[in-house]
Amino acid sequence: MGKLWHRVANDQGKFDLREVDMSQLKIDQPTIVYLSGFLTNNNRPGYVAGGIKCMEELLRNRPECPVPPKVYAWSHSGLRNLFNLAVYNTFPSSRSSQAGYDIGAGVLMPLVTKGFAIDKRGHVSGTPIPLEEAKKNVMNVTLFGYSAGAIVAQETFNATLKMMKDVGYNEKDAREVLNEVVLVATGVFSRYTKEANRFTTLYLAATNDRMMRAKNWIWGTTGTLLRTTFTGYANKQRSLTVRPLSDTSVYITAPVRPSDYEWKYDDSGRPVEKKHFGLLYPRWTGLRSYHELQHYLTTDEKNNSFANIALYALINAVNRQGTVKPMDLIQPPPANQNASEAYRAKIAAAIRPMPQSLKRKNP
């Protein structure tokens, strides 16, 4: 089975990676759960620690986020996760792997039930708590999914919804509670047109992401979304597009560069550091995947049009005190007095209407 981890400071001022006992986990403050790609397995602690560090560094020393959230990261049990990816995309409305059940049982169910327990056979017990209390509790949870991790997030939704109904919630109330969980999904591998009325979700997908294109070809996502919204030029799109898919989800696309770096700037806007990152395809191939996480997390507005979107979404999610709409997540945080008008204009110019085919499904 997969495992949940966090980083803990040691006596030498460094950090140790420690496994979390999910049976004892209690989330009572803003928390990010990082769900990463299929290569982040239990036997690769460096990848796990890197995911946690990535989230921590992104939000460190941000005046808009004075109290940094807790950060946990999930590791997969092995490459079987690739099989789970395929099965989920075949049955997106109901499928969940064991990872979805483990995360749902450890992270979300204790927040929405009293006396929650799950036995060795997977049978659950517990008592639903008042609806408003359950909503308030899960507002502390923000999921960040990268690549196959976005599918684990959707499996977590399916598994948690089933467990909530098993302990006595009706489906309407259970969905209403789960809408309060925020998911920022990047390099998305899931079936976003099939995932309405779930977590409050931002999907970020590069139009030239080669892995995304392969997924779309295999499962027909091109036929369900891209054909209806970007007819004839899906792979030629050259600008940012922000498009609602449902009341709880927004799909954001843009092309990314093949470069392996981004610039960091000081407060005056001068470039001070050129930060490189690793590429998924070996350099000797001369090919680029355009799937690297850093393309989606960049804060360099000169790098690509995704710049600052994920950052602002995470800050707004961590700071939320009530129900938040997905379009509100991508606005500069209220405490950010230096947000450029160029960013606001970028978002405003990118907004497109919901496709008619999805409007009929989401009246």
C-alpha positions as CSV (number, residue, x, y, z in Angstrom):
1,M,0.0,0.0,0.0
2,G,1.0,3.6,-0.4
3,K,2.2,5.8,2.4
4,L,1.8,9.3,3.7
5,W,4.9,11.3,4.8
6,H,5.9,14.6,6.3
7,R,9.2,16.4,7.1
8,V,10.3,17.0,10.7
9,A,13.1,19.2,11.8
10,N,15.9,17.3,13.7
11,D,18.4,18.5,16.3
12,Q,20.9,19.5,13.6
13,G,18.5,21.9,12.0
14,K,17.9,19.7,9.0
15,F,14.8,17.7,8.1
16,D,14.0,14.0,8.4
17,L,11.3,12.3,6.3
18,R,8.9,10.4,8.5
19,E,6.0,8.2,7.7
20,V,2.6,9.3,9.1
21,D,0.4,6.9,11.1
22,M,-2.8,7.6,9.2
23,S,-4.9,6.0,11.9
24,Q,-3.7,8.8,14.2
25,L,-3.8,11.6,11.7
26,K,-5.9,14.6,12.8
27,I,-6.2,17.6,10.5
28,D,-7.1,20.7,12.4
29,Q,-5.3,23.5,10.5
30,P,-4.7,24.4,6.9
31,T,-3.0,21.4,5.3
32,I,-1.8,20.5,1.8
33,V,-1.6,16.9,0.7
34,Y,0.7,16.5,-2.2
35,L,-0.1,13.7,-4.6
36,S,2.6,13.2,-7.1
37,G,3.4,11.3,-10.3
38,F,3.7,7.5,-10.7
39,L,7.5,7.4,-10.1
40,T,7.1,8.7,-6.5
41,N,7.0,5.3,-4.9
42,N,7.6,4.1,-1.3
43,N,11.2,3.1,-2.1
44,R,12.1,6.6,-3.4
45,P,12.2,8.8,-0.3
46,G,14.1,11.5,-2.1
47,Y,11.2,12.0,-4.5
48,V,8.8,12.2,-1.6
49,A,10.9,14.7,0.4
50,G,11.3,16.7,-2.8
51,G,7.6,17.0,-3.3
52,I,7.1,18.3,0.3
53,K,10.0,20.7,0.0
54,C,8.6,22.0,-3.3
55,M,5.3,22.9,-1.7
56,E,7.0,24.4,1.4
57,E,9.4,26.5,-0.6
58,L,6.6,27.8,-2.9
59,L,4.7,29.2,0.1
60,R,7.7,30.2,2.2
61,N,8.1,33.9,3.2
62,R,4.9,34.8,1.5
63,P,3.2,37.8,3.3
64,E,-0.2,36.6,1.9
65,C,0.4,33.3,3.7
66,P,1.7,34.3,7.2
67,V,1.0,30.9,8.7
68,P,2.4,28.2,6.4
69,P,0.2,25.2,6.1
70,K,1.2,21.7,7.1
71,V,2.4,19.7,4.1
72,Y,2.1,15.9,3.6
73,A,3.0,13.8,0.6
74,W,1.7,10.5,-0.7
75,S,3.9,7.8,-2.2
76,H,2.6,5.0,-4.4
77,S,3.1,1.4,-3.6
78,G,4.7,0.7,-6.9
79,L,4.3,0.9,-10.7
80,R,1.0,-0.8,-10.4
81,N,-0.3,2.8,-10.2
82,L,0.0,2.8,-14.0
83,F,-2.6,0.1,-14.1
84,N,-4.8,2.1,-11.7
85,L,-4.5,5.1,-14.0
86,A,-5.9,3.1,-16.9
87,V,-8.7,1.5,-14.9
88,Y,-9.8,4.9,-13.5
89,N,-9.9,6.5,-16.9
90,T,-12.1,3.7,-18.1
91,F,-14.5,4.0,-15.2
92,P,-14.1,7.6,-13.9
93,S,-17.5,7.8,-12.2
94,S,-16.9,5.1,-9.7
95,R,-13.4,3.7,-9.8
96,S,-11.0,4.0,-6.9
97,S,-7.8,2.1,-6.2
98,Q,-6.7,1.2,-2.6
99,A,-4.8,4.5,-2.5
100,G,-8.1,6.5,-2.9
101,Y,-9.6,4.5,0.0
102,D,-6.5,4.9,2.2
103,I,-6.4,8.7,1.7
104,G,-10.1,9.1,2.1
105,A,-10.2,7.1,5.3
106,G,-7.1,8.7,6.8
107,V,-7.5,12.3,5.7
108,L,-11.2,13.1,5.1
109,M,-13.4,10.6,6.9
110,P,-12.3,11.6,10.4
111,L,-13.3,15.2,9.5
112,V,-16.9,14.3,8.5
113,T,-17.8,11.5,11.0
114,K,-17.7,10.8,14.7
115,G,-16.0,7.6,15.8
116,F,-14.9,6.7,12.3
117,A,-13.3,3.2,11.9
118,I,-12.5,0.8,9.1
119,D,-11.9,-2.9,9.6
120,K,-9.5,-5.2,7.8
121,R,-12.2,-6.1,5.3
122,G,-12.7,-2.4,4.4
123,H,-16.1,-2.1,6.2
124,V,-16.6,1.4,7.6
125,S,-18.5,2.6,10.6
126,G,-19.1,6.0,12.2
127,T,-21.8,8.7,12.6
128,P,-22.2,11.7,10.3
129,I,-21.6,15.0,12.0
130,P,-23.7,18.1,11.4
131,L,-23.4,19.3,7.8
132,E,-21.9,22.8,8.5
133,E,-19.4,21.3,10.9
134,A,-18.3,18.8,8.3
135,K,-17.9,21.5,5.7
136,K,-15.8,23.7,8.1
137,N,-13.6,20.7,8.9
138,V,-12.7,19.8,5.3
139,M,-12.0,23.5,4.4
140,N,-8.6,22.7,6.1
141,V,-7.8,20.3,3.3
142,T,-6.2,21.3,0.0
143,L,-5.0,18.6,-2.4
144,F,-2.3,19.2,-4.9
145,G,-2.2,16.6,-7.7
146,Y,0.6,16.3,-10.3
147,S,0.3,14.0,-13.3
148,A,-1.0,10.6,-12.1
149,G,-1.5,12.2,-8.6
150,A,-4.5,14.0,-10.1
151,I,-6.1,10.6,-10.7
152,V,-5.4,9.6,-7.1
153,A,-7.2,12.7,-6.0
154,Q,-10.2,11.8,-8.1
155,E,-10.1,8.2,-6.7
156,T,-10.1,9.7,-3.3
157,F,-13.3,11.6,-4.1
158,N,-15.0,8.4,-5.3
159,A,-13.8,6.4,-2.3
160,T,-14.8,9.1,0.2
161,L,-18.2,9.6,-1.3
162,K,-18.9,5.9,-1.1
163,M,-17.7,5.7,2.5
164,M,-19.7,8.7,3.5
165,K,-22.9,7.1,2.1
166,D,-22.0,3.9,3.8
167,V,-22.0,5.6,7.2
168,G,-25.3,7.4,6.6
169,Y,-24.8,10.5,4.5
170,N,-27.2,10.9,1.6
171,E,-25.4,11.6,-1.7
172,K,-26.5,15.3,-2.0
173,D,-25.1,16.2,1.4
174,A,-21.9,14.2,0.9
175,R,-21.2,15.9,-2.4
176,E,-22.0,19.3,-0.8
177,V,-19.4,18.6,1.9
178,L,-16.7,17.3,-0.5
179,N,-17.2,20.4,-2.7
180,E,-15.4,22.3,0.1
181,V,-12.2,20.4,-0.5
182,V,-9.9,22.3,-3.0
183,L,-7.9,20.4,-5.6
184,V,-5.2,22.0,-7.7
185,A,-4.4,19.5,-10.4
186,T,-1.5,20.0,-12.8
187,G,-0.3,17.9,-15.8
188,V,-3.7,16.3,-15.5
189,F,-4.2,12.6,-16.4
190,S,-7.8,12.3,-15.4
191,R,-11.1,12.6,-17.3
192,Y,-12.0,16.2,-16.4
193,T,-15.2,16.3,-18.4
194,K,-16.4,13.3,-16.3
195,E,-15.7,14.9,-12.9
196,A,-18.3,17.6,-12.4
197,N,-19.6,18.4,-8.9
198,R,-16.7,17.0,-7.0
199,F,-13.9,18.8,-5.2
200,T,-13.5,22.5,-6.1
201,T,-10.9,21.9,-8.8
202,L,-8.5,23.8,-11.0
203,Y,-7.1,21.7,-13.9
204,L,-3.9,23.0,-15.4
205,A,-2.8,21.3,-18.6
206,A,-0.2,22.4,-21.2
207,T,-1.4,22.2,-24.7
208,N,1.9,20.9,-25.9
209,D,2.3,18.3,-23.1
210,R,3.2,15.1,-24.9
211,M,2.0,12.8,-22.1
212,M,-1.3,14.6,-21.9
213,R,-1.8,14.2,-25.7
214,A,-1.1,10.4,-25.4
215,K,-3.8,10.2,-22.6
216,N,-6.3,12.2,-24.7
217,W,-5.7,9.9,-27.7
218,I,-6.1,6.7,-25.7
219,W,-9.2,7.6,-23.7
220,G,-10.9,9.9,-26.2
221,T,-10.7,13.1,-24.1
222,T,-9.9,14.9,-27.3
223,G,-13.2,13.9,-28.6
224,T,-15.2,15.0,-25.6
225,L,-13.5,18.3,-24.6
226,L,-10.9,19.5,-27.0
227,R,-13.0,18.8,-30.1
228,T,-15.9,20.8,-28.7
229,T,-14.0,23.7,-27.4
230,F,-10.8,24.0,-29.4
231,T,-12.0,22.6,-32.8
232,G,-9.3,22.4,-35.4
233,Y,-6.5,24.0,-33.4
234,A,-6.2,22.3,-30.0
235,N,-2.5,21.6,-30.6
236,K,-1.8,25.1,-32.1
237,Q,-3.2,27.1,-29.2
238,R,-0.7,29.8,-28.3
239,S,-2.3,31.7,-25.5
240,L,-3.8,31.1,-22.0
241,T,-7.4,29.8,-21.8
242,V,-9.5,29.7,-18.7
243,R,-12.7,27.7,-19.2
244,P,-15.3,26.6,-16.6
245,L,-16.3,23.0,-16.8
246,S,-18.9,23.0,-14.0
247,D,-19.8,25.1,-10.9
248,T,-16.9,23.5,-9.1
249,S,-14.2,23.1,-11.8
250,V,-12.2,25.2,-14.2
251,Y,-9.9,24.0,-17.0
252,I,-6.8,26.1,-17.7
253,T,-4.5,25.6,-20.7
254,A,-1.5,27.2,-22.2
255,P,1.7,26.2,-24.1
256,V,4.9,25.9,-22.2
257,R,8.5,26.3,-23.3
258,P,11.1,23.5,-23.7
259,S,13.5,25.4,-21.5
260,D,14.7,23.9,-18.2
261,Y,14.9,27.0,-16.1
262,E,13.0,30.0,-14.7
263,W,14.2,33.3,-13.4
264,K,13.7,34.5,-9.8
265,Y,13.3,38.2,-9.3
266,D,13.8,40.6,-6.4
267,D,11.2,43.1,-5.1
268,S,12.2,45.6,-7.7
269,G,11.6,43.2,-10.6
270,R,15.3,42.6,-11.4
271,P,16.3,39.0,-12.2
272,V,18.6,37.7,-9.5
273,E,18.7,33.9,-9.9
274,K,18.3,31.4,-12.8
275,K,16.9,28.2,-11.4
276,H,17.3,25.0,-13.5
277,F,15.1,21.9,-13.1
278,G,15.4,18.3,-14.4
279,L,13.7,17.1,-17.6
280,L,11.6,14.0,-17.8
281,Y,13.1,12.9,-21.2
282,P,16.9,12.3,-21.3
283,R,18.7,15.2,-22.9
284,W,20.4,12.9,-25.5
285,T,17.0,12.3,-27.1
286,G,16.7,15.9,-28.1
287,L,13.0,15.7,-27.2
288,R,11.0,17.5,-24.6
289,S,7.9,16.2,-22.7
290,Y,6.6,19.6,-21.7
291,H,5.2,17.7,-18.7
292,E,7.6,18.8,-15.9
293,L,6.0,20.1,-12.7
294,Q,8.0,23.3,-12.7
295,H,6.2,24.5,-15.9
296,Y,3.0,24.6,-13.8
297,L,4.5,26.1,-10.6
298,T,6.6,28.8,-12.2
299,T,6.3,32.4,-10.8
300,D,8.2,33.8,-13.8
301,E,5.7,35.7,-15.9
302,K,8.2,35.7,-18.7
303,N,8.4,31.9,-18.7
304,N,4.9,30.8,-19.6
305,S,1.2,31.9,-19.0
306,F,0.7,29.5,-16.1
307,A,3.0,31.8,-14.0
308,N,1.6,32.4,-10.5
309,I,-1.7,30.7,-11.1
310,A,-0.9,27.6,-9.0
311,L,0.8,29.8,-6.4
312,Y,-2.2,32.1,-6.0
313,A,-4.6,29.2,-6.0
314,L,-2.8,27.4,-3.2
315,I,-2.5,30.6,-1.1
316,N,-6.2,31.4,-1.6
317,A,-7.1,27.7,-0.7
318,V,-5.0,27.7,2.4
319,N,-6.4,31.0,3.6
320,R,-10.1,30.3,2.8
321,Q,-12.6,30.8,5.6
322,G,-15.7,29.7,3.7
323,T,-16.9,28.3,0.4
324,V,-14.6,29.4,-2.5
325,K,-15.4,29.3,-6.2
326,P,-12.7,28.0,-8.6
327,M,-12.6,31.3,-10.5
328,D,-11.8,33.1,-7.2
329,L,-8.9,30.8,-6.5
330,I,-6.9,32.2,-9.5
331,Q,-7.2,35.8,-8.5
332,P,-4.3,37.5,-6.6
333,P,-4.8,37.0,-2.8
334,P,-6.4,39.9,-1.1
335,A,-3.3,40.5,1.0
336,N,-1.1,40.8,-2.2
337,Q,-0.9,44.5,-2.7
338,N,1.8,44.1,-5.4
339,A,-0.1,41.9,-7.8
340,S,0.5,43.3,-11.2
341,E,-2.3,44.6,-13.4
342,A,-0.7,42.5,-16.2
343,Y,-1.6,39.3,-14.3
344,R,-5.2,40.4,-13.7
345,A,-5.4,41.4,-17.4
346,K,-3.9,38.0,-18.4
347,I,-6.7,36.2,-16.5
348,A,-9.5,38.4,-17.7
349,A,-8.5,38.0,-21.3
350,A,-8.2,34.3,-21.0
351,I,-11.7,33.5,-19.8
352,R,-14.0,31.6,-22.1
353,P,-17.5,30.3,-21.7
354,M,-18.4,26.8,-20.6
355,P,-18.8,24.5,-23.6
356,Q,-22.5,24.0,-24.6
357,S,-22.1,20.2,-24.4
358,L,-21.1,20.6,-20.7
359,K,-23.8,23.2,-20.0
360,R,-26.4,20.5,-20.9
361,K,-24.8,18.2,-18.4
362,N,-24.4,20.8,-15.7
363,P,-27.6,23.0,-15.8
